[in-house]
Amino acid sequence: MDNVISQAQATLGALVFQRSTFGGINSKLGNVSSRLPTVNNILSAIKRKKSMDTIRLSLVAAVCTFLIFMYWLSK
């Protein structure tokens, strides 16, 4: 039991460290994007592509779910 608790605490420490690292990266990217408009444009393009990918994936999942539902009703 003590081994499991120590592993959980080590994992928590690693996740807290990762959170602080990624938080620092986000603030640095924000500073760079405000200083350089080209970087800001690139970051905006990446965000647009990510949102379009999310929409496409959602549509594919919805269509698959609908087709499975229709197949289930036909049996």
All heavy atoms as a GROMACS GRO file, in nm:
protein
  576
    1MET      N    1   0.082  -0.119   0.000
    1MET     CA    2   0.000   0.000   0.000
    1MET      C    3   0.087   0.126   0.000
    1MET      O    4   0.057   0.220  -0.071
    1MET     CB    5  -0.091  -0.004   0.123
    1MET     CG    6  -0.194   0.102   0.122
    1MET     SD    7  -0.315   0.068  -0.003
    1MET     CE    8  -0.458   0.122   0.075
    2ASP      N    9   0.192   0.125   0.081
    2ASP     CA   10   0.281   0.240   0.086
    2ASP      C   11   0.350   0.263  -0.048
    2ASP      O   12   0.371   0.378  -0.089
    2ASP     CB   13   0.387   0.221   0.196
    2ASP     CG   14   0.328   0.228   0.335
    2ASP    OD1   15   0.223   0.294   0.350
    2ASP    OD2   16   0.387   0.170   0.427
    3ASN      N   17   0.381   0.155  -0.117
    3ASN     CA   18   0.445   0.166  -0.249
    3ASN      C   19   0.352   0.235  -0.348
    3ASN      O   20   0.394   0.322  -0.426
    3ASN     CB   21   0.485   0.027  -0.298
    3ASN     CG   22   0.570   0.033  -0.423
    3ASN    OD1   23   0.628   0.135  -0.454
    3ASN    ND2   24   0.577  -0.079  -0.492
    4VAL      N   25   0.225   0.198  -0.346
    4VAL     CA   26   0.127   0.258  -0.438
    4VAL      C   27   0.110   0.406  -0.406
    4VAL      O   28   0.104   0.491  -0.496
    4VAL     CB   29  -0.008   0.183  -0.429
    4VAL    CG1   30  -0.115   0.254  -0.509
    4VAL    CG2   31   0.008   0.040  -0.477
    5ILE      N   32   0.104   0.440  -0.279
    5ILE     CA   33   0.088   0.581  -0.240
    5ILE      C   34   0.211   0.662  -0.282
    5ILE      O   35   0.198   0.774  -0.332
    5ILE     CB   36   0.062   0.592  -0.088
    5ILE    CG1   37  -0.076   0.535  -0.057
    5ILE    CG2   38   0.073   0.736  -0.041
    5ILE    CD1   39  -0.108   0.526   0.090
    6SER      N   40   0.329   0.605  -0.264
    6SER     CA   41   0.450   0.678  -0.305
    6SER      C   42   0.456   0.696  -0.457
    6SER      O   43   0.498   0.801  -0.506
    6SER     CB   44   0.575   0.608  -0.254
    6SER     OG   45   0.591   0.483  -0.316
    7GLN      N   46   0.410   0.596  -0.532
    7GLN     CA   47   0.404   0.610  -0.678
    7GLN      C   48   0.304   0.718  -0.718
    7GLN      O   49   0.330   0.797  -0.810
    7GLN     CB   50   0.366   0.477  -0.744
    7GLN     CG   51   0.475   0.375  -0.746
    7GLN     CD   52   0.430   0.244  -0.807
    7GLN    OE1   53   0.311   0.221  -0.829
    7GLN    NE2   54   0.526   0.157  -0.835
    8ALA      N   55   0.191   0.722  -0.651
    8ALA     CA   56   0.090   0.824  -0.681
    8ALA      C   57   0.143   0.963  -0.650
    8ALA      O   58   0.120   1.059  -0.725
    8ALA     CB   59  -0.037   0.796  -0.602
    9GLN      N   60   0.215   0.978  -0.540
    9GLN     CA   61   0.272   1.108  -0.505
    9GLN      C   62   0.380   1.150  -0.604
    9GLN      O   63   0.389   1.267  -0.641
    9GLN     CB   64   0.328   1.105  -0.363
    9GLN     CG   65   0.221   1.101  -0.257
    9GLN     CD   66   0.277   1.088  -0.117
    9GLN    OE1   67   0.389   1.043  -0.098
    9GLN    NE2   68   0.195   1.125  -0.018
   10ALA      N   69   0.460   1.054  -0.652
   10ALA     CA   70   0.562   1.085  -0.752
   10ALA      C   71   0.496   1.128  -0.883
   10ALA      O   72   0.542   1.222  -0.949
   10ALA     CB   73   0.651   0.964  -0.775
   11THR      N   74   0.388   1.060  -0.920
   11THR     CA   75   0.316   1.097  -1.041
   11THR      C   76   0.255   1.236  -1.028
   11THR      O   77   0.260   1.316  -1.121
   11THR     CB   78   0.206   0.993  -1.070
   11THR    OG1   79   0.264   0.864  -1.080
   11THR    CG2   80   0.133   1.025  -1.199
   12LEU      N   81   0.199   1.266  -0.913
   12LEU     CA   82   0.143   1.399  -0.888
   12LEU      C   83   0.251   1.506  -0.900
   12LEU      O   84   0.229   1.610  -0.962
   12LEU     CB   85   0.077   1.405  -0.751
   12LEU     CG   86   0.023   1.541  -0.710
   12LEU    CD1   87  -0.090   1.584  -0.802
   12LEU    CD2   88  -0.023   1.539  -0.565
   13GLY      N   89   0.368   1.480  -0.843
   13GLY     CA   90   0.477   1.576  -0.854
   13GLY      C   91   0.519   1.599  -0.998
   13GLY      O   92   0.544   1.713  -1.040
   14ALA      N   93   0.524   1.491  -1.078
   14ALA     CA   94   0.560   1.505  -1.219
   14ALA      C   95   0.455   1.584  -1.295
   14ALA      O   96   0.488   1.669  -1.380
   14ALA     CB   97   0.578   1.367  -1.282
   15LEU      N   98   0.328   1.561  -1.266
   15LEU     CA   99   0.221   1.635  -1.335
   15LEU      C  100   0.221   1.783  -1.297
   15LEU      O  101   0.197   1.869  -1.382
   15LEU     CB  102   0.085   1.572  -1.304
   15LEU     CG  103   0.060   1.434  -1.367
   15LEU    CD1  104  -0.071   1.377  -1.316
   15LEU    CD2  105   0.061   1.443  -1.518
   16VAL      N  106   0.248   1.813  -1.172
   16VAL     CA  107   0.256   1.953  -1.129
   16VAL      C  108   0.372   2.022  -1.200
   16VAL      O  109   0.360   2.136  -1.247
   16VAL     CB  110   0.270   1.962  -0.975
   16VAL    CG1  111   0.308   2.102  -0.931
   16VAL    CG2  112   0.141   1.919  -0.909
   17PHE      N  113   0.485   1.953  -1.212
   17PHE     CA  114   0.600   2.010  -1.283
   17PHE      C  115   0.567   2.034  -1.430
   17PHE      O  116   0.600   2.139  -1.486
   17PHE     CB  117   0.721   1.917  -1.270
   17PHE     CG  118   0.841   1.964  -1.345
   17PHE    CD1  119   0.916   2.072  -1.300
   17PHE    CD2  120   0.879   1.902  -1.463
   17PHE    CE1  121   1.026   2.118  -1.370
   17PHE    CE2  122   0.989   1.945  -1.533
   17PHE     CZ  123   1.063   2.053  -1.488
   18GLN      N  124   0.499   1.938  -1.494
   18GLN     CA  125   0.460   1.955  -1.634
   18GLN      C  126   0.365   2.073  -1.651
   18GLN      O  127   0.375   2.148  -1.747
   18GLN     CB  128   0.393   1.828  -1.687
   18GLN     CG  129   0.489   1.716  -1.714
   18GLN     CD  130   0.420   1.592  -1.766
   18GLN    OE1  131   0.298   1.590  -1.783
   18GLN    NE2  132   0.496   1.488  -1.788
   19ARG      N  133   0.273   2.089  -1.557
   19ARG     CA  134   0.178   2.200  -1.566
   19ARG      C  135   0.251   2.334  -1.560
   19ARG      O  136   0.222   2.425  -1.636
   19ARG     CB  137   0.077   2.191  -1.453
   19ARG     CG  138  -0.017   2.309  -1.448
   19ARG     CD  139  -0.105   2.303  -1.326
   19ARG     NE  140  -0.240   2.283  -1.370
   19ARG     CZ  141  -0.342   2.264  -1.289
   19ARG    NH1  142  -0.323   2.259  -1.160
   19ARG    NH2  143  -0.462   2.250  -1.336
   20SER      N  144   0.348   2.345  -1.470
   20SER     CA  145   0.422   2.471  -1.459
   20SER      C  146   0.507   2.494  -1.584
   20SER      O  147   0.519   2.608  -1.630
   20SER     CB  148   0.509   2.471  -1.334
   20SER     OG  149   0.611   2.374  -1.344
   21THR      N  150   0.562   2.388  -1.640
   21THR     CA  151   0.642   2.402  -1.762
   21THR      C  152   0.556   2.449  -1.878
   21THR      O  153   0.592   2.543  -1.950
   21THR     CB  154   0.709   2.268  -1.798
   21THR    OG1  155   0.790   2.226  -1.690
   21THR    CG2  156   0.793   2.280  -1.923
   22PHE      N  157   0.440   2.386  -1.897
   22PHE     CA  158   0.354   2.425  -2.007
   22PHE      C  159   0.295   2.563  -1.985
   22PHE      O  160   0.273   2.638  -2.080
   22PHE     CB  161   0.243   2.322  -2.029
   22PHE     CG  162   0.291   2.195  -2.091
   22PHE    CD1  163   0.255   2.073  -2.039
   22PHE    CD2  164   0.373   2.196  -2.202
   22PHE    CE1  165   0.299   1.955  -2.095
   22PHE    CE2  166   0.419   2.080  -2.259
   22PHE     CZ  167   0.382   1.958  -2.206
   23GLY      N  168   0.266   2.600  -1.862
   23GLY     CA  169   0.218   2.735  -1.834
   23GLY      C  170   0.321   2.839  -1.871
   23GLY      O  171   0.290   2.944  -1.927
   24GLY      N  172   0.447   2.809  -1.843
   24GLY     CA  173   0.555   2.900  -1.881
   24GLY      C  174   0.569   2.912  -2.032
   24GLY      O  175   0.593   3.020  -2.085
   25ILE      N  176   0.551   2.801  -2.101
   25ILE     CA  177   0.560   2.803  -2.248
   25ILE      C  178   0.448   2.887  -2.306
   25ILE      O  179   0.470   2.967  -2.398
   25ILE     CB  180   0.557   2.660  -2.303
   25ILE    CG1  181   0.686   2.587  -2.268
   25ILE    CG2  182   0.536   2.659  -2.454
   25ILE    CD1  183   0.685   2.439  -2.299
   26ASN      N  184   0.327   2.873  -2.254
   26ASN     CA  185   0.214   2.952  -2.305
   26ASN      C  186   0.237   3.101  -2.286
   26ASN      O  187   0.208   3.182  -2.375
   26ASN     CB  188   0.084   2.909  -2.237
   26ASN     CG  189   0.030   2.780  -2.294
   26ASN    OD1  190   0.060   2.743  -2.407
   26ASN    ND2  191  -0.049   2.712  -2.215
   27SER      N  192   0.290   3.141  -2.170
   27SER     CA  193   0.312   3.284  -2.149
   27SER      C  194   0.424   3.335  -2.239
   27SER      O  195   0.416   3.447  -2.291
   27SER     CB  196   0.345   3.310  -2.002
   27SER     OG  197   0.468   3.250  -1.966
   28LYS      N  198   0.527   3.255  -2.261
   28LYS     CA  199   0.635   3.296  -2.351
   28LYS      C  200   0.585   3.308  -2.495
   28LYS      O  201   0.622   3.403  -2.566
   28LYS     CB  202   0.751   3.197  -2.344
   28LYS     CG  203   0.828   3.205  -2.214
   28LYS     CD  204   0.936   3.100  -2.208
   28LYS     CE  205   1.001   3.100  -2.070
   28LYS     NZ  206   1.099   2.992  -2.055
   29LEU      N  207   0.502   3.214  -2.539
   29LEU     CA  208   0.445   3.224  -2.674
   29LEU      C  209   0.358   3.348  -2.687
   29LEU      O  210   0.356   3.413  -2.792
   29LEU     CB  211   0.365   3.099  -2.707
   29LEU     CG  212   0.443   2.979  -2.754
   29LEU    CD1  213   0.351   2.860  -2.776
   29LEU    CD2  214   0.518   3.010  -2.882
   30GLY      N  215   0.284   3.380  -2.583
   30GLY     CA  216   0.202   3.501  -2.586
   30GLY      C  217   0.286   3.626  -2.598
   30GLY      O  218   0.253   3.718  -2.674
   31ASN      N  219   0.398   3.631  -2.528
   31ASN     CA  220   0.487   3.746  -2.537
   31ASN      C  221   0.548   3.758  -2.676
   31ASN      O  222   0.557   3.866  -2.733
   31ASN     CB  223   0.599   3.736  -2.433
   31ASN     CG  224   0.548   3.758  -2.293
   31ASN    OD1  225   0.444   3.819  -2.272
   31ASN    ND2  226   0.621   3.708  -2.196
   32VAL      N  227   0.592   3.645  -2.732
   32VAL     CA  228   0.654   3.647  -2.865
   32VAL      C  229   0.551   3.686  -2.970
   32VAL      O  230   0.580   3.765  -3.060
   32VAL     CB  231   0.716   3.509  -2.897
   32VAL    CG1  232   0.757   3.499  -3.042
   32VAL    CG2  233   0.836   3.483  -2.807
   33SER      N  234   0.430   3.631  -2.959
   33SER     CA  235   0.329   3.662  -3.060
   33SER      C  236   0.287   3.808  -3.056
   33SER      O  237   0.251   3.865  -3.160
   33SER     CB  238   0.207   3.572  -3.042
   33SER     OG  239   0.141   3.602  -2.923
   34SER      N  240   0.292   3.871  -2.940
   34SER     CA  241   0.256   4.012  -2.934
   34SER      C  242   0.367   4.100  -2.993
   34SER      O  243   0.340   4.208  -3.043
   34SER     CB  244   0.228   4.054  -2.789
   34SER     OG  245   0.345   4.046  -2.712
   35ARG      N  246   0.490   4.052  -2.988
   35ARG     CA  247   0.602   4.131  -3.042
   35ARG      C  248   0.622   4.111  -3.191
   35ARG      O  249   0.664   4.202  -3.261
   35ARG     CB  250   0.732   4.093  -2.970
   35ARG     CG  251   0.733   4.135  -2.826
   35ARG     CD  252   0.862   4.098  -2.760
   35ARG     NE  253   0.856   4.127  -2.617
   35ARG     CZ  254   0.936   4.075  -2.529
   35ARG    NH1  255   1.031   3.992  -2.566
   35ARG    NH2  256   0.924   4.106  -2.402
   36LEU      N  257   0.592   3.992  -3.238
   36LEU     CA  258   0.615   3.961  -3.380
   36LEU      C  259   0.482   3.924  -3.446
   36LEU      O  260   0.427   3.817  -3.421
   36LEU     CB  261   0.714   3.845  -3.394
   36LEU     CG  262   0.850   3.865  -3.329
   36LEU    CD1  263   0.930   3.737  -3.333
   36LEU    CD2  264   0.926   3.975  -3.400
   37PRO      N  265   0.431   4.007  -3.535
   37PRO     CA  266   0.301   3.979  -3.597
   37PRO      C  267   0.302   3.852  -3.683
   37PRO      O  268   0.201   3.783  -3.693
   37PRO     CB  269   0.273   4.101  -3.684
   37PRO     CG  270   0.380   4.198  -3.659
   37PRO     CD  271   0.484   4.135  -3.576
   38THR      N  272   0.416   3.817  -3.740
   38THR     CA  273   0.423   3.697  -3.823
   38THR      C  274   0.399   3.572  -3.739
   38THR      O  275   0.326   3.482  -3.780
   38THR     CB  276   0.560   3.687  -3.892
   38THR    OG1  277   0.584   3.807  -3.964
   38THR    CG2  278   0.566   3.569  -3.985
   39VAL      N  279   0.458   3.568  -3.620
   39VAL     CA  280   0.437   3.455  -3.530
   39VAL      C  281   0.290   3.449  -3.489
   39VAL      O  282   0.231   3.341  -3.480
   39VAL     CB  283   0.530   3.465  -3.408
   39VAL    CG1  284   0.500   3.357  -3.307
   39VAL    CG2  285   0.675   3.460  -3.451
   40ASN      N  286   0.230   3.564  -3.465
   40ASN     CA  287   0.089   3.568  -3.428
   40ASN      C  288   0.003   3.512  -3.541
   40ASN      O  289  -0.092   3.438  -3.515
   40ASN     CB  290   0.048   3.711  -3.395
   40ASN     CG  291  -0.085   3.717  -3.324
   40ASN    OD1  292  -0.130   3.618  -3.268
   40ASN    ND2  293  -0.148   3.833  -3.328
   41ASN      N  294   0.036   3.545  -3.666
   41ASN     CA  295  -0.039   3.492  -3.779
   41ASN      C  296  -0.024   3.341  -3.788
   41ASN      O  297  -0.120   3.269  -3.817
   41ASN     CB  298   0.008   3.556  -3.909
   41ASN     CG  299  -0.030   3.702  -3.917
   41ASN    OD1  300  -0.122   3.747  -3.849
   41ASN    ND2  301   0.041   3.778  -3.998
   42ILE      N  302   0.096   3.290  -3.764
   42ILE     CA  303   0.119   3.146  -3.769
   42ILE      C  304   0.041   3.076  -3.658
   42ILE      O  305  -0.023   2.972  -3.682
   42ILE     CB  306   0.270   3.115  -3.758
   42ILE    CG1  307   0.341   3.164  -3.885
   42ILE    CG2  308   0.294   2.967  -3.737
   42ILE    CD1  309   0.493   3.157  -3.876
   43LEU      N  310   0.044   3.132  -3.538
   43LEU     CA  311  -0.032   3.073  -3.428
   43LEU      C  312  -0.182   3.074  -3.456
   43LEU      O  313  -0.253   2.978  -3.423
   43LEU     CB  314  -0.001   3.145  -3.297
   43LEU     CG  315   0.140   3.125  -3.241
   43LEU    CD1  316   0.161   3.212  -3.118
   43LEU    CD2  317   0.165   2.981  -3.209
   44SER      N  318  -0.230   3.179  -3.518
   44SER     CA  319  -0.373   3.186  -3.553
   44SER      C  320  -0.408   3.080  -3.656
   44SER      O  321  -0.513   3.016  -3.648
   44SER     CB  322  -0.407   3.324  -3.609
   44SER     OG  323  -0.388   3.422  -3.511
   45ALA      N  324  -0.320   3.058  -3.753
   45ALA     CA  325  -0.344   2.956  -3.854
   45ALA      C  326  -0.346   2.817  -3.791
   45ALA      O  327  -0.428   2.731  -3.827
   45ALA     CB  328  -0.237   2.963  -3.963
   46ILE      N  329  -0.258   2.794  -3.695
   46ILE     CA  330  -0.256   2.664  -3.627
   46ILE      C  331  -0.386   2.643  -3.550
   46ILE      O  332  -0.444   2.535  -3.552
   46ILE     CB  333  -0.133   2.655  -3.535
   46ILE    CG1  334  -0.006   2.647  -3.618
   46ILE    CG2  335  -0.144   2.536  -3.442
   46ILE    CD1  336   0.122   2.660  -3.537
   47LYS      N  337  -0.434   2.747  -3.483
   47LYS     CA  338  -0.559   2.736  -3.407
   47LYS      C  339  -0.677   2.709  -3.499
   47LYS      O  340  -0.766   2.629  -3.467
   47LYS     CB  341  -0.584   2.863  -3.326
   47LYS     CG  342  -0.493   2.877  -3.206
   47LYS     CD  343  -0.519   3.006  -3.132
   47LYS     CE  344  -0.418   3.025  -3.020
   47LYS     NZ  345  -0.435   3.154  -2.951
   48ARG      N  346  -0.680   2.778  -3.615
   48ARG     CA  347  -0.788   2.754  -3.712
   48ARG      C  348  -0.786   2.611  -3.761
   48ARG      O  349  -0.890   2.545  -3.772
   48ARG     CB  350  -0.777   2.850  -3.829
   48ARG     CG  351  -0.832   2.988  -3.803
   48ARG     CD  352  -0.846   3.067  -3.933
   48ARG     NE  353  -0.723   3.074  -4.008
   48ARG     CZ  354  -0.631   3.170  -3.998
   48ARG    NH1  355  -0.650   3.268  -3.912
   48ARG    NH2  356  -0.522   3.168  -4.072
   49LYS      N  357  -0.668   2.560  -3.794
   49LYS     CA  358  -0.656   2.423  -3.844
   49LYS      C  359  -0.699   2.324  -3.737
   49LYS      O  360  -0.769   2.227  -3.767
   49LYS     CB  361  -0.514   2.394  -3.888
   49LYS     CG  362  -0.496   2.254  -3.943
   49LYS     CD  363  -0.365   2.236  -4.011
   49LYS     CE  364  -0.339   2.098  -4.062
   49LYS     NZ  365  -0.448   2.014  -4.093
   50LYS      N  366  -0.661   2.350  -3.613
   50LYS     CA  367  -0.700   2.261  -3.505
   50LYS      C  368  -0.851   2.259  -3.487
   50LYS      O  369  -0.910   2.152  -3.468
   50LYS     CB  370  -0.632   2.305  -3.376
   50LYS     CG  371  -0.657   2.214  -3.260
   50LYS     CD  372  -0.583   2.262  -3.136
   50LYS     CE  373  -0.616   2.175  -3.017
   50LYS     NZ  374  -0.552   2.224  -2.895
   51SER      N  375  -0.915   2.375  -3.494
   51SER     CA  376  -1.060   2.379  -3.478
   51SER      C  377  -1.131   2.312  -3.596
   51SER      O  378  -1.232   2.243  -3.577
   51SER     CB  379  -1.109   2.522  -3.460
   51SER     OG  380  -1.088   2.597  -3.576
   52MET      N  381  -1.076   2.327  -3.717
   52MET     CA  382  -1.135   2.259  -3.832
   52MET      C  383  -1.120   2.108  -3.819
   52MET      O  384  -1.211   2.032  -3.853
   52MET     CB  385  -1.072   2.308  -3.962
   52MET     CG  386  -1.111   2.450  -4.001
   52MET     SD  387  -1.289   2.470  -4.021
   52MET     CE  388  -1.319   2.368  -4.162
   53ASP      N  389  -1.007   2.061  -3.770
   53ASP     CA  390  -0.987   1.918  -3.749
   53ASP      C  391  -1.085   1.865  -3.645
   53ASP      O  392  -1.140   1.755  -3.661
   53ASP     CB  393  -0.843   1.890  -3.705
   53ASP     CG  394  -0.742   1.907  -3.817
   53ASP    OD1  395  -0.784   1.914  -3.934
   53ASP    OD2  396  -0.621   1.914  -3.786
   54THR      N  397  -1.111   1.943  -3.543
   54THR     CA  398  -1.206   1.902  -3.440
   54THR      C  399  -1.346   1.891  -3.497
   54THR      O  400  -1.420   1.795  -3.468
   54THR     CB  401  -1.204   2.002  -3.323
   54THR    OG1  402  -1.072   2.010  -3.271
   54THR    CG2  403  -1.300   1.962  -3.212
   55ILE      N  404  -1.383   1.986  -3.581
   55ILE     CA  405  -1.516   1.984  -3.644
   55ILE      C  406  -1.528   1.863  -3.735
   55ILE      O  407  -1.630   1.792  -3.734
   55ILE     CB  408  -1.541   2.115  -3.720
   55ILE    CG1  409  -1.558   2.230  -3.622
   55ILE    CG2  410  -1.664   2.103  -3.811
   55ILE    CD1  411  -1.561   2.368  -3.687
   56ARG      N  412  -1.426   1.835  -3.815
   56ARG     CA  413  -1.430   1.719  -3.905
   56ARG      C  414  -1.442   1.589  -3.826
   56ARG      O  415  -1.519   1.500  -3.862
   56ARG     CB  416  -1.306   1.717  -3.993
   56ARG     CG  417  -1.306   1.823  -4.098
   56ARG     CD  418  -1.182   1.815  -4.185
   56ARG     NE  419  -1.176   1.928  -4.276
   56ARG     CZ  420  -1.073   2.007  -4.291
   56ARG    NH1  421  -0.962   1.985  -4.223
   56ARG    NH2  422  -1.076   2.108  -4.375
   57LEU      N  423  -1.364   1.576  -3.723
   57LEU     CA  424  -1.368   1.455  -3.642
   57LEU      C  425  -1.506   1.438  -3.577
   57LEU      O  426  -1.559   1.327  -3.572
   57LEU     CB  427  -1.260   1.459  -3.535
   57LEU     CG  428  -1.247   1.335  -3.447
   57LEU    CD1  429  -1.211   1.214  -3.531
   57LEU    CD2  430  -1.142   1.358  -3.341
   58SER      N  431  -1.564   1.546  -3.532
   58SER     CA  432  -1.698   1.540  -3.472
   58SER      C  433  -1.802   1.498  -3.574
   58SER      O  434  -1.891   1.417  -3.544
   58SER     CB  435  -1.736   1.676  -3.414
   58SER     OG  436  -1.647   1.713  -3.314
   59LEU      N  437  -1.792   1.550  -3.696
   59LEU     CA  438  -1.886   1.512  -3.801
   59LEU      C  439  -1.872   1.364  -3.837
   59LEU      O  440  -1.973   1.295  -3.856
   59LEU     CB  441  -1.865   1.599  -3.925
   59LEU     CG  442  -1.917   1.741  -3.914
   59LEU    CD1  443  -1.878   1.822  -4.038
   59LEU    CD2  444  -2.068   1.741  -3.898
   60VAL      N  445  -1.750   1.316  -3.847
   60VAL     CA  446  -1.729   1.174  -3.879
   60VAL      C  447  -1.788   1.086  -3.769
   60VAL      O  448  -1.855   0.987  -3.796
   60VAL     CB  449  -1.580   1.144  -3.901
   60VAL    CG1  450  -1.552   0.996  -3.904
   60VAL    CG2  451  -1.531   1.209  -4.030
   61ALA      N  452  -1.764   1.123  -3.643
   61ALA     CA  453  -1.818   1.046  -3.532
   61ALA      C  454  -1.971   1.048  -3.533
   61ALA      O  455  -2.036   0.946  -3.507
   61ALA     CB  456  -1.765   1.100  -3.399
   62ALA      N  457  -2.031   1.163  -3.564
   62ALA     CA  458  -2.176   1.173  -3.568
   62ALA      C  459  -2.234   1.088  -3.680
   62ALA      O  460  -2.335   1.019  -3.661
   62ALA     CB  461  -2.218   1.319  -3.585
   63VAL      N  462  -2.171   1.091  -3.796
   63VAL     CA  463  -2.220   1.011  -3.909
   63VAL      C  464  -2.209   0.862  -3.876
   63VAL      O  465  -2.301   0.784  -3.902
   63VAL     CB  466  -2.143   1.046  -4.038
   63VAL    CG1  467  -2.171   0.945  -4.148
   63VAL    CG2  468  -2.182   1.186  -4.085
   64CYS      N  469  -2.097   0.820  -3.820
   64CYS     CA  470  -2.080   0.680  -3.783
   64CYS      C  471  -2.183   0.637  -3.679
   64CYS      O  472  -2.242   0.529  -3.690
   64CYS     CB  473  -1.939   0.654  -3.731
   64CYS     SG  474  -1.813   0.662  -3.859
   65THR      N  475  -2.207   0.722  -3.581
   65THR     CA  476  -2.307   0.691  -3.479
   65THR      C  477  -2.446   0.680  -3.542
   65THR      O  478  -2.522   0.589  -3.510
   65THR     CB  479  -2.307   0.800  -3.370
   65THR    OG1  480  -2.175   0.809  -3.315
   65THR    CG2  481  -2.406   0.768  -3.260
   66PHE      N  482  -2.478   0.770  -3.632
   66PHE     CA  483  -2.607   0.766  -3.701
   66PHE      C  484  -2.622   0.639  -3.782
   66PHE      O  485  -2.728   0.574  -3.779
   66PHE     CB  486  -2.623   0.890  -3.790
   66PHE     CG  487  -2.750   0.892  -3.869
   66PHE    CD1  488  -2.870   0.919  -3.806
   66PHE    CD2  489  -2.749   0.866  -4.005
   66PHE    CE1  490  -2.988   0.920  -3.879
   66PHE    CE2  491  -2.866   0.866  -4.078
   66PHE     CZ  492  -2.986   0.894  -4.014
   67LEU      N  493  -2.517   0.601  -3.855
   67LEU     CA  494  -2.525   0.479  -3.937
   67LEU      C  495  -2.538   0.354  -3.849
   67LEU      O  496  -2.614   0.262  -3.884
   67LEU     CB  497  -2.403   0.469  -4.028
   67LEU     CG  498  -2.395   0.573  -4.140
   67LEU    CD1  499  -2.264   0.560  -4.215
   67LEU    CD2  500  -2.514   0.559  -4.234
   68ILE      N  501  -2.468   0.351  -3.738
   68ILE     CA  502  -2.481   0.238  -3.647
   68ILE      C  503  -2.622   0.232  -3.590
   68ILE      O  504  -2.682   0.125  -3.579
   68ILE     CB  505  -2.376   0.246  -3.534
   68ILE    CG1  506  -2.237   0.217  -3.591
   68ILE    CG2  507  -2.408   0.150  -3.421
   68ILE    CD1  508  -2.123   0.244  -3.495
   69PHE      N  509  -2.676   0.347  -3.555
   69PHE     CA  510  -2.813   0.354  -3.503
   69PHE      C  511  -2.912   0.306  -3.608
   69PHE      O  512  -3.004   0.230  -3.577
   69PHE     CB  513  -2.846   0.497  -3.458
   69PHE     CG  514  -2.980   0.511  -3.398
   69PHE    CD1  515  -3.008   0.456  -3.273
   69PHE    CD2  516  -3.081   0.581  -3.464
   69PHE    CE1  517  -3.135   0.470  -3.216
   69PHE    CE2  518  -3.206   0.595  -3.408
   69PHE     CZ  519  -3.235   0.539  -3.284
   70MET      N  520  -2.895   0.348  -3.731
   70MET     CA  521  -2.986   0.304  -3.838
   70MET      C  522  -2.973   0.153  -3.861
   70MET      O  523  -3.073   0.085  -3.884
   70MET     CB  524  -2.955   0.381  -3.968
   70MET     CG  525  -2.988   0.529  -3.961
   70MET     SD  526  -3.161   0.561  -3.922
   70MET     CE  527  -3.238   0.504  -4.070
   71TYR      N  528  -2.853   0.101  -3.856
   71TYR     CA  529  -2.832  -0.043  -3.872
   71TYR      C  530  -2.899  -0.118  -3.758
   71TYR      O  531  -2.962  -0.222  -3.778
   71TYR     CB  532  -2.683  -0.074  -3.876
   71TYR     CG  533  -2.650  -0.221  -3.882
   71TYR    CD1  534  -2.666  -0.292  -4.000
   71TYR    CD2  535  -2.606  -0.289  -3.770
   71TYR    CE1  536  -2.638  -0.427  -4.006
   71TYR    CE2  537  -2.577  -0.424  -3.774
   71TYR     CZ  538  -2.593  -0.492  -3.892
   71TYR     OH  539  -2.565  -0.626  -3.897
   72TRP      N  540  -2.888  -0.065  -3.635
   72TRP     CA  541  -2.949  -0.129  -3.518
   72TRP      C  542  -3.100  -0.131  -3.531
   72TRP      O  543  -3.166  -0.227  -3.493
   72TRP     CB  544  -2.902  -0.056  -3.394
   72TRP     CG  545  -2.958  -0.110  -3.267
   72TRP    CD1  546  -2.930  -0.229  -3.209
   72TRP    CD2  547  -3.054  -0.047  -3.183
   72TRP    NE1  548  -2.999  -0.245  -3.094
   72TRP    CE2  549  -3.078  -0.133  -3.074
   72TRP    CE3  550  -3.122   0.075  -3.188
   72TRP    CZ2  551  -3.167  -0.103  -2.973
   72TRP    CZ3  552  -3.208   0.106  -3.085
   72TRP    CH2  553  -3.232   0.017  -2.981
   73LEU      N  554  -3.158  -0.023  -3.584
   73LEU     CA  555  -3.304  -0.016  -3.600
   73LEU      C  556  -3.355  -0.110  -3.709
   73LEU      O  557  -3.467  -0.160  -3.703
   73LEU     CB  558  -3.348   0.127  -3.631
   73LEU     CG  559  -3.348   0.225  -3.514
   73LEU    CD1  560  -3.388   0.364  -3.562
   73LEU    CD2  561  -3.440   0.179  -3.403
   74SER      N  562  -3.272  -0.134  -3.809
   74SER     CA  563  -3.317  -0.219  -3.920
   74SER      C  564  -3.317  -0.367  -3.883
   74SER      O  565  -3.379  -0.447  -3.952
   74SER     CB  566  -3.228  -0.197  -4.042
   74SER     OG  567  -3.099  -0.246  -4.019
   75LYS      N  568  -3.254  -0.406  -3.776
   75LYS     CA  569  -3.250  -0.548  -3.736
   75LYS      C  570  -3.365  -0.585  -3.651
   75LYS      O  571  -3.432  -0.538  -3.584
   75LYS     CB  572  -3.119  -0.576  -3.663
   75LYS     CG  573  -3.007  -0.579  -3.760
   75LYS     CD  574  -2.909  -0.684  -3.716
   75LYS     CE  575  -2.823  -0.716  -3.834
   75LYS     NZ  576  -2.786  -0.849  -3.847
   0.00000   0.00000   0.00000
